[in-house]
Amino acid sequence: MIMNVLITGATGFIGRRLKRALLNEPGVSLRLFVRNARKLSPSVISQVEVAEGDVFDVPSLRKAVEGIDVAYYLMHSMASRDFRERDRTSALNFRDACIDAGVKRIIYFGGLGVKETASPHLLSRIEVGELLSARPADIQTIWFRAGVVIGSGSASFEIIRHLVQKLPVMTTPKWVRTKTQPIAVDDVIAYLTRAKDLAVQGDLVVDVGAEVLSFGEMMLQTAEVMGLKRYLVPVPVLTPRLSSYWLVLVTPVPYAIASELIEGLKSETVMQNDHAARYFPDIRPMPLKEAVRRAIDEIVRDQVISRWCDSTEGAVCDINYQESSLNDAIYKFRKVKTFPPDRADKVFQSVLMIGGERGWFRYSILWEIRGLIDKLIGGYGLNRGRRHGTELRVGDSLDWWKVVDLKPGRRLLLQSQMKRPCCAWLEFLVEHDTLTVTAYFYPNGLLGRLYWYATLPAHYLVFEDLAAGILEKAATL
């Protein structure tokens, strides 16, 4: 028999990997519920059914769950100020729509912890699990709870990896001694995949994790895998707020995410039951060192499937672009370069390789200065990097940009996610023998206009160099 499966959050860190695993499962008909179908590749769209909508848009949600047997709930309103209320509303909408549609099972992925000591975000995730499983007579819920997820592209692993790479000696606050149970993302996907077929009656809470470690022990073991010798020096003066600012400067995550992760590390997140071993005895969670080896190997081989910044509920990490936005831009700055027509494919290939570890050509220092300013005021800065060294997809993060449109061989459009008093886009067009690089600005009030004119001199240097650098790189491909 065919099992009809729905994934919400299908373009997020866990959702993309679960989608990939379920595509290889026999007897599964997969439907993805996404806010923006453009973030799915044509090859994926050809293999699944796509329902476009939002959990806060009840009609689109009800349509998405029609005819579904098992529904995965992989949502969290981390980027919103009113995240707790939005999480409650989202969970209630989803649960009730599933019940009305006759869905047999909800599978939810949340966080370890107990309500008495949980951080606000972790407490919200616990409440979501309680709401989803509050009507056991009408629908079954399998609720997985995990601590730190280790995998290429996870926020927690990116923090650990960058700290270990950049700091031979780390002054550490007391929260690095807090115990947790890390788990490899591959093991998370294995549990989630098996859960759809689990023969069990009633609701079930499954705590998952490998060995019990402190955050400090995780950093030292990661350093060992990376062949590095690192030292931790405990200090009593680093408060969670100061620690968050410190993480912002040396890791890719912005302040909002850093502060949430540190807040969560103030309390222990260890397993409260043995249901993982009892109901999934064939899954043996790999130790931290093996999880780190796999994550680093994926990064080295450019095989990162998903990242923490792929998709969130907040608009800043999603695509809110309309083509008309470019027409509304008040200020435009354009550079045009020509090249031999037979080099068009190489030029576009060069366009797709900008940013990340390769930098932004001769004036990378100017980009880095602006990125540092952005970091200091709570933005992403440059060190978010990119998922893959030579490829991009719609929805990918690229330093402080987001890929919002990609027409192979012809167009790349990036939307700025910097903290700035304007909306900004950067467009690359390759047509026959011409490369056109255009910056679009839509200022917000007087401050936005002042920002445009203040940065205009730098535009002459940066965009001329950017266009020339792309052609020079293309000549070497």
C-alpha positions in Angstrom: 0.0 0.0 0.0 1.1 3.6 -0.7 1.6 5.8 2.4 0.8 9.5 1.8 3.4 11.6 3.7 3.5 15.3 4.3 6.6 17.3 5.4 6.2 20.8 6.7 9.4 22.9 7.0 10.6 21.0 3.9 13.2 23.6 3.0 14.7 23.9 6.5 17.8 22.2 7.9 16.1 19.0 9.0 13.3 19.1 6.4 15.6 19.0 3.3 17.5 16.0 4.7 14.3 14.2 5.6 12.8 14.9 2.2 15.9 13.3 0.6 15.6 10.2 2.8 11.9 9.7 2.1 12.3 10.0 -1.6 14.3 6.8 -1.4 11.6 5.0 0.7 9.5 2.5 -1.3 5.8 2.9 -1.0 5.9 6.6 0.0 4.0 9.3 -1.9 5.5 12.6 -0.7 3.9 16.0 -0.4 5.9 19.1 0.6 4.2 22.0 2.3 6.3 25.1 1.7 5.8 28.9 1.8 7.7 29.3 -1.5 7.9 26.6 -4.1 10.8 28.4 -5.9 13.1 27.1 -3.2 12.6 23.6 -4.5 14.7 22.3 -7.4 13.0 21.2 -10.6 14.3 17.6 -10.0 12.5 17.6 -6.6 9.3 19.1 -7.9 9.2 16.3 -10.5 9.2 13.6 -7.8 6.9 15.1 -5.2 3.6 16.9 -4.8 4.0 20.5 -3.7 1.5 22.4 -1.6 2.3 26.1 -1.3 1.0 28.0 1.7 1.5 28.6 5.4 0.4 27.1 8.7 -1.2 30.5 9.5 -3.2 30.4 6.3 -5.8 27.8 7.4 -7.3 27.2 3.9 -3.9 26.4 2.4 -3.1 24.2 5.4 -6.3 22.2 5.1 -5.7 21.6 1.5 -2.1 20.4 2.2 -3.2 17.8 4.7 -6.0 16.3 2.6 -5.5 12.6 2.0 -2.4 12.4 4.2 -1.6 9.4 6.4 1.5 10.7 8.2 2.4 14.4 8.7 5.8 15.7 9.9 5.8 18.9 11.8 9.2 20.6 11.6 8.3 24.2 12.4 9.5 26.8 15.0 9.0 30.6 15.0 12.5 31.3 16.3 12.9 34.6 14.5 9.7 36.2 15.7 9.4 38.4 18.8 6.1 36.8 19.6 7.4 33.4 18.9 5.6 31.7 21.8 2.2 32.8 20.7 3.0 32.1 17.0 4.2 28.6 17.9 1.0 27.9 19.8 -1.2 29.1 17.0 0.8 27.2 14.4 0.6 23.9 16.4 -3.1 24.3 17.0 -3.9 25.0 13.4 -1.8 22.1 12.2 -3.2 19.6 14.8 -6.8 20.6 14.1 -6.4 20.5 10.3 -4.8 17.0 10.6 -7.7 15.7 12.7 -10.3 17.1 10.4 -8.5 15.6 7.4 -8.3 12.1 9.0 -4.5 12.1 9.3 -3.4 9.1 11.3 -0.1 10.2 12.8 1.8 13.5 13.5 5.6 13.2 13.9 7.1 16.2 15.7 10.8 17.0 16.2 11.5 19.2 19.3 14.1 19.7 22.0 15.2 18.0 25.1 14.7 19.6 28.5 12.2 20.0 31.3 9.8 22.8 31.7 11.1 24.0 35.1 14.5 24.9 33.8 13.9 25.3 30.0 14.9 28.5 28.2 11.9 30.5 26.6 12.5 29.0 23.1 12.9 25.5 24.5 9.8 25.9 26.6 7.9 26.9 23.5 9.0 23.8 21.7 7.9 21.7 24.7 4.5 23.4 24.6 4.2 22.7 20.9 4.7 19.0 21.6 2.1 19.1 24.4 -0.4 20.8 22.1 0.1 18.5 19.2 -0.4 15.5 21.5 -3.3 17.0 23.5 -6.0 15.0 21.6 -4.8 11.4 21.7 -8.3 10.0 21.0 -8.4 11.8 17.7 -4.8 11.6 16.4 -1.6 9.9 17.4 1.6 11.9 18.0 5.1 10.7 18.0 7.3 13.4 19.6 11.1 13.2 19.3 13.2 15.3 21.6 16.9 16.0 20.9 19.7 18.1 22.3 22.5 19.5 20.2 22.3 18.3 16.6 25.7 17.7 14.9 25.8 17.9 11.2 27.3 20.1 8.4 25.2 23.3 8.4 23.6 23.0 11.8 23.8 26.2 13.9 25.3 24.3 16.9 28.0 22.6 14.9 28.9 25.8 13.0 29.4 27.6 16.3 31.6 24.8 17.7 33.6 24.5 14.5 34.3 28.2 14.2 35.3 28.5 17.8 37.7 25.6 17.6 39.2 26.7 14.3 39.8 30.3 15.3 40.6 30.3 19.0 43.6 28.2 20.3 42.7 29.4 23.8 39.1 29.9 24.8 37.9 31.8 27.8 34.8 30.0 28.8 31.8 30.8 31.0 30.2 28.3 33.3 27.6 27.3 30.8 30.2 25.3 28.9 30.0 22.8 31.8 26.3 22.2 31.2 25.5 18.6 30.2 23.7 17.7 27.0 23.4 14.7 24.7 24.5 15.6 21.2 23.2 13.5 18.3 24.3 13.3 14.6 21.8 14.7 12.1 22.0 11.3 10.2 20.7 9.6 13.3 17.9 12.2 13.7 16.8 11.5 10.1 17.0 7.7 10.7 14.6 8.1 13.7 12.2 10.3 11.8 12.1 8.1 8.8 11.5 4.9 10.8 8.8 6.6 12.9 6.3 6.6 10.0 6.2 2.8 10.1 6.5 2.3 13.9 3.9 -0.2 15.2 2.8 1.4 18.4 -0.5 2.4 19.9 -1.1 5.8 21.5 1.1 8.8 21.8 4.8 8.4 22.3 7.6 10.7 23.5 11.1 9.6 22.3 14.2 11.2 23.7 17.2 10.7 21.4 20.9 11.3 21.9 24.4 9.8 22.1 26.8 10.1 25.0 26.4 12.7 27.8 28.9 15.6 27.3 29.3 19.2 28.3 29.6 21.8 25.7 33.3 22.2 26.6 33.9 18.5 26.1 32.2 18.7 22.8 34.6 21.5 21.7 37.7 19.6 22.8 36.6 16.4 21.0 35.8 18.4 17.9 39.3 19.9 18.1 40.8 16.4 18.4 39.0 15.3 15.3 40.2 18.4 13.4 43.8 17.7 14.5 43.9 20.8 16.7 45.1 21.3 20.3 42.8 23.7 22.2 42.6 25.0 25.7 39.6 26.1 27.8 40.1 28.7 30.5 37.1 29.1 32.8 36.2 32.6 33.8 33.4 33.8 36.0 32.6 37.1 34.3 31.2 36.0 30.9 27.4 36.4 31.3 25.1 34.9 28.7 24.7 38.3 27.0 28.4 38.9 26.8 28.9 35.3 25.5 26.3 36.0 22.8 28.2 39.0 21.6 31.4 37.0 21.6 29.9 34.2 19.5 28.5 36.8 17.1 32.1 38.0 16.3 33.7 34.7 15.7 30.9 32.5 14.3 28.4 32.8 11.5 25.3 33.1 13.6 23.6 36.5 14.4 22.9 37.7 17.9 19.3 36.5 18.0 20.3 32.9 17.3 23.5 33.0 19.5 21.5 34.3 22.5 18.9 31.6 22.1 21.5 28.8 21.9 23.3 30.1 25.0 20.1 30.6 26.9 19.3 26.9 26.1 22.7 25.8 27.4 22.1 27.3 30.9 20.0 24.1 31.7 20.8 20.5 31.1 19.2 18.8 28.1 19.6 15.1 28.7 17.3 12.2 27.9 14.4 11.5 30.3 13.4 8.1 28.9 14.8 5.0 27.1 12.1 4.9 24.4 14.7 5.3 21.6 16.5 2.1 22.5 13.2 0.3 23.2 11.3 1.2 20.1 14.2 1.7 17.7 16.7 -0.9 18.8 18.4 -1.1 15.4 19.5 2.5 15.5 22.7 3.0 17.5 23.5 6.7 17.7 27.1 7.4 16.6 29.4 9.1 19.1 30.2 12.7 18.8 33.6 12.2 17.1 32.1 10.2 14.3 29.3 12.7 13.8 32.0 15.5 13.6 34.1 13.5 11.1 31.0 13.1 8.9 30.1 16.7 9.1 33.6 17.9 8.2 33.8 15.4 5.4 30.6 16.8 3.9 32.0 20.4 4.1 35.3 19.4 2.5 33.6 17.5 -0.3 31.0 20.3 -0.9 28.2 17.9 0.0 26.3 20.0 2.5 22.6 19.3 2.0 21.1 22.0 4.2 22.1 24.8 6.6 20.6 26.5 9.6 20.0 29.6 7.6 18.2 27.9 4.7 14.7 28.7 5.9 13.1 30.1 9.1 9.7 31.5 9.9 11.1 35.0 10.0 10.9 37.1 6.8 14.6 38.0 7.2 15.6 34.4 6.4 13.0 33.8 3.7 12.2 35.0 0.2 9.9 38.0 0.2 11.0 39.3 -3.2 8.6 40.3 -6.0 9.9 41.2 -9.5 8.1 44.6 -9.2 10.4 45.5 -6.3 13.2 46.2 -8.7 11.0 48.5 -10.7 10.2 50.4 -7.6 13.9 50.9 -6.6 14.7 54.6 -6.5 18.4 54.3 -6.9 20.3 52.0 -9.3 24.0 51.5 -9.9 25.0 49.5 -13.0 28.2 48.2 -14.4 28.4 46.6 -17.9 31.3 44.5 -19.2 31.6 42.7 -22.5 33.3 39.4 -23.3 33.7 36.9 -26.2 30.3 35.3 -26.9 31.7 31.8 -26.6 32.6 32.5 -22.9 29.0 33.1 -21.7 28.7 29.8 -19.9 32.1 30.3 -18.1 31.1 33.9 -17.1 27.9 32.6 -15.5 29.8 29.8 -13.8 32.1 32.5 -12.4 29.1 34.5 -11.2 27.9 31.5 -9.2 31.3 31.3 -7.4 31.3 34.8 -5.8 31.6 35.3 -2.1 32.2 32.8 0.7 35.8 31.7 1.2 36.8 33.1 -2.2 35.8 36.6 -1.1 34.8 39.5 -3.2 37.9 40.1 -5.3 40.3 43.1 -4.8 38.1 45.1 -2.5 37.2 42.2 -0.2 38.4 44.4 2.7 35.6 46.9 2.1 33.0 44.0 2.1 34.6 42.7 5.3 34.4 46.1 7.1 30.8 46.4 6.1 30.1 42.9 7.2 31.7 43.5 10.6 29.6 46.6 11.1 26.5 44.5 10.2 27.5 41.9 12.8 28.0 44.5 15.5 24.5 45.8 15.0 22.9 42.3 15.0 23.0 41.3 11.4 24.6 38.3 9.6 27.8 39.9 8.3 30.0 38.1 5.8 31.0 35.0 7.7 27.8 33.1 7.1 29.5 32.0 3.9 27.8 29.7 1.4 26.6 26.1 1.4 28.5 25.0 -1.7 31.7 26.3 -3.4 30.5 26.4 -7.0 26.7 26.0 -6.9 23.8 28.1 -5.7 20.1 27.4 -5.4 17.1 29.6 -4.7 16.9 30.1 -1.0 20.6 29.7 -0.4 22.4 32.1 1.9 25.5 33.8 0.4 27.3 35.9 3.1 24.8 38.6 3.9 22.8 37.9 0.7 19.9 35.5 0.0 19.4 34.0 -3.5 15.9 35.0 -4.6 16.0 34.2 -8.3 18.2 32.0 -10.4 17.8 31.4 -14.1 20.6 29.0 -15.2 23.1 30.5 -17.6 21.4 33.9 -17.5 20.5 35.5 -14.2 21.4 35.5 -10.5 19.5 37.9 -8.2 20.5 38.4 -4.5 18.5 40.2 -1.8 20.4 41.9 1.0 19.8 40.7 4.6 22.0 43.3 6.1 20.8 45.7 8.8 20.3 48.8 6.7 17.8 51.6 6.2 16.8 50.4 2.8 15.8 47.3 0.7 18.7 46.3 -1.6 19.2 43.7 -4.4 22.2 42.7 -6.5 21.5 41.4 -10.0 23.9 39.6 -12.4 22.7 39.2 -16.0 24.7 37.3 -18.6 23.3 38.0 -22.2 25.2 36.8 -25.3 28.5 38.9 -24.8 27.5 41.1 -22.0 27.7 40.9 -18.2 25.5 43.5 -16.4 25.9 43.9 -12.6 23.2 46.1 -11.1 22.6 47.2 -7.5 19.0 48.3 -6.6 18.2 50.4 -3.6 14.8 51.3 -2.2 15.6 53.7 0.8 13.5 53.9 3.9 13.0 57.6 4.5 15.7 60.2 4.9 18.1 57.9 6.7 18.0 55.5 3.7 18.8 58.2 1.3 21.7 59.4 3.4 23.0 55.8 3.5 22.9 55.6 -0.3 24.9 58.8 -0.9 27.3 57.9 1.9 28.1 54.6 0.4 28.1 55.8 -3.2 31.9 56.3 -3.5 32.5 52.7 -2.4 30.0 51.5 -5.0 32.3 52.9 -7.8 35.2 50.9 -6.5 33.4 47.7 -5.5 31.1 47.1 -8.4 33.6 47.9 -11.1 36.0 45.5 -9.4 33.2 42.9 -9.0 32.3 42.9 -12.7 36.0 42.8 -13.7 36.8 40.1 -11.2 34.1 37.8 -12.5 35.4 38.1 -16.1 39.0 37.5 -14.9 37.9 34.4 -13.0 35.9 33.1 -16.0 39.0 33.3 -18.1 40.6 30.7 -15.8 37.8 28.2 -15.9 
